Amino acid sequence: MEATLQVPEHVVYKERALKTLLESYGSLAIAYSGGVDSAYLAEIAHEVLDHKAHLILADSPSIPRAEVKEAVDLAEQRGWQLTLIKTQEFEQEEFLKNDGTRCYFCKNELFSKMDQYARDNQIPILAYGEITDDLLDPTRLGAKAAREHQVVAPLAEVGLGKEEIRRLSRARNLPTWNKASFACLSSRFPKGTRVDTNAMQKVEQAEEILKGLGFHQYRARHHDDICRVEIDVSDFHKVLLPSVRQAIVDGIKNAGYRFVALDLTGYQTGSTASLPDKTM
């Protein structure tokens, strides 16, 4: 059903344009993560193309197990056609050395696997959830891999941005409408710090602590034996409550860190992407 509840007409018009665009593809495979953008794209593609809309979820160490489960559960609840594909970016030195181009090699691996899936299933189009906001983010090198693999970005093509997608998702009762922004766990390592699966497990455990304490937007940034916690500035009052502060410190130390630091700048996207780690 077309979303109209509390959504401006010009945004509804963009959704209509999206439906027309997706219908023109005939069938497609979508890089799906269970996040705000890919979930909305999956919903519309399923509505327009039904079983000809294929969702591809990368099963990678970079994705927390809780995120994978949520994405699978959502697809099952909505009746979407989902396939999990294991990616091997952790077997590639170019990815592991984390020199600032990591995101390119990660997406290149995913799109290569999707290419093979599309060939095996006679699917003409690959798509991913890039939106207009992403066009302004220089850290998103995955767009280069998308161009090389001719992966289309329907949401960006019709001019949809994050807040518009949240409103459209809410009108459709998609539970992802207010989901926090998420990036893979590899992004928690400063540029130049080698990505390591054992350290990544520590990051995942640290972020599970923050999630369990009710924080909505957060990051656990890895700096050797220091965990630098970023949370939204609006939640600073909560983190300083003695019981909450102690739970964060105890939980993150139990995950394997020696020190726990609160970044007074607050949550910010890409804070480990541009500069090398100078804490050591």
C-alpha positions as CSV (number, residue, x, y, z in Angstrom):
1,M,0.0,0.0,0.0
2,E,1.3,3.4,-0.9
3,A,2.6,5.4,2.0
4,T,0.7,8.7,2.6
5,L,0.2,9.0,6.3
6,Q,1.9,12.2,7.5
7,V,4.2,12.2,4.5
8,P,4.5,15.3,2.4
9,E,3.2,15.0,-1.2
10,H,6.6,15.6,-2.8
11,V,8.0,12.7,-0.8
12,V,5.1,10.4,-1.8
13,Y,5.9,11.5,-5.4
14,K,9.5,10.2,-4.9
15,E,8.1,6.9,-3.7
16,R,5.9,6.6,-6.8
17,A,9.0,7.3,-9.0
18,L,10.9,4.6,-7.1
19,K,8.2,2.1,-7.8
20,T,8.2,2.9,-11.5
21,L,12.0,2.6,-11.6
22,L,12.0,-0.7,-9.8
23,E,9.2,-2.1,-12.0
24,S,11.3,-1.2,-15.1
25,Y,14.1,-3.5,-13.9
26,G,11.9,-6.6,-14.1
27,S,14.0,-8.4,-11.4
28,L,16.9,-7.4,-9.2
29,A,19.2,-8.4,-6.4
30,I,19.6,-5.9,-3.5
31,A,22.5,-5.6,-1.1
32,Y,20.5,-5.9,2.2
33,S,21.7,-5.2,5.7
34,G,18.5,-4.7,7.7
35,G,19.3,-1.0,8.1
36,V,16.9,1.9,7.4
37,D,17.7,2.4,3.8
38,S,18.1,-1.2,2.5
39,A,15.0,-2.3,4.5
40,Y,12.9,0.4,2.9
41,L,14.2,-0.5,-0.6
42,A,13.5,-4.1,0.1
43,E,9.9,-3.3,1.1
44,I,9.2,-1.3,-2.1
45,A,11.0,-3.8,-4.3
46,H,9.0,-6.7,-2.8
47,E,5.7,-4.8,-3.3
48,V,6.5,-4.1,-6.9
49,L,8.4,-7.2,-8.0
50,D,7.3,-9.8,-5.4
51,H,9.5,-12.9,-5.7
52,K,11.6,-11.3,-8.4
53,A,13.2,-9.0,-5.7
54,H,16.1,-10.9,-4.2
55,L,17.8,-9.7,-1.0
56,I,21.5,-10.6,-0.4
57,L,22.8,-10.3,3.1
58,A,26.5,-10.5,3.6
59,D,27.5,-12.8,6.5
60,S,30.8,-11.3,7.5
61,P,32.7,-11.0,10.8
62,S,32.3,-7.3,10.4
63,I,28.5,-7.6,11.0
64,P,27.4,-8.2,14.6
65,R,25.5,-11.4,15.1
66,A,22.6,-9.5,16.6
67,E,22.4,-7.4,13.4
68,V,22.4,-10.4,11.2
69,K,19.6,-12.0,13.3
70,E,17.5,-8.8,13.2
71,A,17.9,-8.5,9.4
72,V,16.9,-12.2,8.9
73,D,14.0,-11.9,11.3
74,L,12.7,-8.8,9.5
75,A,12.9,-10.4,6.1
76,E,11.0,-13.4,7.4
77,Q,8.3,-11.2,9.0
78,R,7.8,-9.2,5.8
79,G,7.9,-12.2,3.5
80,W,11.0,-11.0,1.6
81,Q,13.2,-13.4,-0.4
82,L,16.5,-13.5,1.4
83,T,19.8,-15.2,0.7
84,L,22.8,-15.1,3.0
85,I,26.2,-15.1,1.3
86,K,29.5,-15.5,3.2
87,T,32.0,-12.9,2.0
88,Q,35.8,-13.4,2.2
89,E,37.1,-9.8,2.6
90,F,39.0,-11.0,5.8
91,E,41.2,-13.2,3.5
92,Q,42.4,-10.1,1.6
93,E,45.4,-8.2,2.7
94,E,44.1,-5.0,1.0
95,F,41.2,-5.0,3.4
96,L,43.0,-6.1,6.5
97,K,45.7,-3.4,6.3
98,N,43.0,-0.7,6.7
99,D,44.9,2.0,4.8
100,G,41.8,4.2,4.1
101,T,40.5,2.1,1.2
102,R,39.1,-0.7,3.3
103,C,35.5,0.1,2.4
104,Y,36.2,-0.3,-1.3
105,F,37.6,-3.8,-0.9
106,C,34.7,-4.8,1.4
107,K,32.1,-3.7,-1.1
108,N,34.0,-5.1,-4.0
109,E,33.9,-8.5,-2.4
110,L,30.2,-8.2,-1.7
111,F,29.3,-7.0,-5.3
112,S,31.6,-9.8,-6.8
113,K,29.5,-12.4,-4.8
114,M,26.3,-10.7,-5.9
115,D,27.5,-10.7,-9.5
116,Q,27.9,-14.5,-9.3
117,Y,24.5,-14.9,-7.7
118,A,22.9,-12.7,-10.4
119,R,24.4,-14.8,-13.2
120,D,23.3,-18.0,-11.5
121,N,19.7,-16.8,-11.2
122,Q,19.4,-14.8,-14.5
123,I,19.0,-11.5,-12.6
124,P,19.8,-8.4,-14.8
125,I,20.2,-5.7,-12.1
126,L,22.2,-5.3,-8.9
127,A,21.2,-2.6,-6.5
128,Y,22.2,-1.1,-3.1
129,G,20.8,1.4,-0.6
130,E,22.8,4.5,-1.4
131,I,20.8,7.7,-0.7
132,T,21.3,11.3,-1.4
133,D,23.0,11.9,2.0
134,D,25.7,9.4,1.1
135,L,26.8,11.4,-1.9
136,L,28.2,14.0,0.5
137,D,30.3,11.5,2.6
138,P,33.9,11.1,1.2
139,T,34.5,8.1,3.4
140,R,32.1,5.9,1.5
141,L,34.5,4.4,-1.0
142,G,32.0,1.6,-1.6
143,A,30.4,3.8,-4.3
144,K,33.5,3.2,-6.5
145,A,33.0,-0.5,-6.2
146,A,29.4,-0.1,-7.1
147,R,30.2,1.8,-10.2
148,E,32.7,-0.8,-11.3
149,H,30.1,-3.5,-10.9
150,Q,27.4,-1.4,-12.4
151,V,25.3,-1.6,-9.2
152,V,22.4,0.9,-9.3
153,A,21.3,3.1,-6.5
154,P,17.5,3.5,-6.9
155,L,16.9,5.5,-3.7
156,A,19.5,8.1,-4.7
157,E,18.3,8.2,-8.2
158,V,14.8,9.3,-7.2
159,G,16.3,11.8,-4.8
160,L,15.4,10.2,-1.4
161,G,17.3,11.2,1.7
162,K,17.5,9.6,5.2
163,E,14.8,11.6,6.9
164,E,12.4,11.1,4.0
165,I,13.0,7.3,4.1
166,R,12.4,7.3,7.8
167,R,9.1,9.0,7.3
168,L,8.1,6.7,4.5
169,S,9.2,3.7,6.5
170,R,7.2,4.8,9.5
171,A,4.1,5.2,7.4
172,R,4.5,1.6,6.3
173,N,5.1,0.3,9.9
174,L,8.6,-0.8,9.1
175,P,10.3,-1.3,12.5
176,T,13.6,0.2,11.0
177,W,12.1,3.6,10.6
178,N,13.9,4.9,13.8
179,K,16.8,2.5,13.8
180,A,20.1,4.1,14.6
181,S,22.7,4.6,11.9
182,F,25.1,1.7,11.6
183,A,28.4,0.9,10.0
184,C,30.3,-2.3,9.9
185,L,32.5,-3.2,12.9
186,S,35.7,-2.7,10.8
187,S,35.0,1.0,10.8
188,R,35.8,1.1,14.6
189,F,39.5,0.7,13.8
190,P,41.5,3.9,13.1
191,K,43.0,4.3,9.7
192,G,46.3,2.4,9.6
193,T,45.4,0.0,12.5
194,R,45.2,-3.5,11.1
195,V,41.7,-5.0,11.2
196,D,41.8,-8.0,13.5
197,T,38.9,-10.5,14.2
198,N,39.8,-11.0,17.8
199,A,39.8,-7.2,18.4
200,M,36.6,-7.0,16.5
201,Q,34.9,-9.4,18.9
202,K,35.9,-7.1,21.7
203,V,34.3,-4.2,19.9
204,E,31.1,-6.2,19.3
205,Q,30.9,-7.1,23.0
206,A,31.5,-3.5,24.0
207,E,28.8,-2.2,21.8
208,E,26.4,-4.9,23.1
209,I,27.0,-3.4,26.5
210,L,26.0,0.1,25.3
211,K,23.0,-1.3,23.5
212,G,21.9,-3.3,26.5
213,L,22.0,-0.1,28.6
214,G,19.5,1.5,26.3
215,F,21.8,3.9,24.3
216,H,20.4,4.5,20.8
217,Q,23.3,5.9,18.9
218,Y,26.8,4.9,19.9
219,R,30.2,3.6,18.8
220,A,33.0,1.7,20.6
221,R,36.2,2.8,18.9
222,H,39.2,0.5,19.2
223,H,42.6,1.9,20.2
224,D,44.6,-1.1,21.3
225,D,43.8,-1.5,25.0
226,I,41.6,1.6,25.1
227,C,38.0,1.6,24.1
228,R,36.9,5.1,23.1
229,V,33.1,5.3,23.6
230,E,31.1,7.7,21.5
231,I,27.4,8.4,22.4
232,D,25.0,11.1,21.4
233,V,25.6,14.2,23.4
234,S,21.9,14.2,24.4
235,D,22.7,11.0,26.4
236,F,25.7,12.4,28.3
237,H,23.5,12.8,31.4
238,K,22.7,9.1,31.4
239,V,26.2,7.9,31.0
240,L,27.4,9.8,34.0
241,L,24.9,8.2,36.3
242,P,27.0,6.2,38.8
243,S,25.3,2.8,38.1
244,V,25.4,3.3,34.3
245,R,29.0,4.5,34.3
246,Q,30.0,1.5,36.4
247,A,28.1,-0.9,34.1
248,I,29.9,0.5,31.1
249,V,33.3,0.3,32.6
250,D,32.8,-3.2,34.0
251,G,31.2,-4.5,30.9
252,I,33.8,-3.1,28.5
253,K,36.7,-4.2,30.6
254,N,35.3,-7.7,30.8
255,A,35.2,-7.6,27.0
256,G,39.0,-7.3,27.1
257,Y,39.9,-3.6,27.2
258,R,42.2,-2.1,29.9
259,F,40.8,1.4,29.7
260,V,37.4,3.0,28.9
261,A,37.3,6.6,27.7
262,L,34.3,8.7,26.9
263,D,34.8,11.0,23.9
264,L,33.4,14.4,24.9
265,T,32.9,15.3,21.2
266,G,30.0,12.8,21.2
267,Y,28.9,10.4,18.5
268,Q,30.1,11.3,15.0
269,T,30.2,9.2,11.8
270,G,33.6,8.3,10.3
271,S,35.6,9.6,13.2
272,T,38.2,6.8,12.7
273,A,38.2,7.0,8.9
274,S,40.3,10.0,8.0
275,L,43.1,10.1,10.5
276,P,45.6,7.5,11.6
277,D,45.7,6.3,15.2
278,K,48.0,8.5,17.2
279,T,47.2,7.3,20.6
280,M,50.1,4.9,20.8
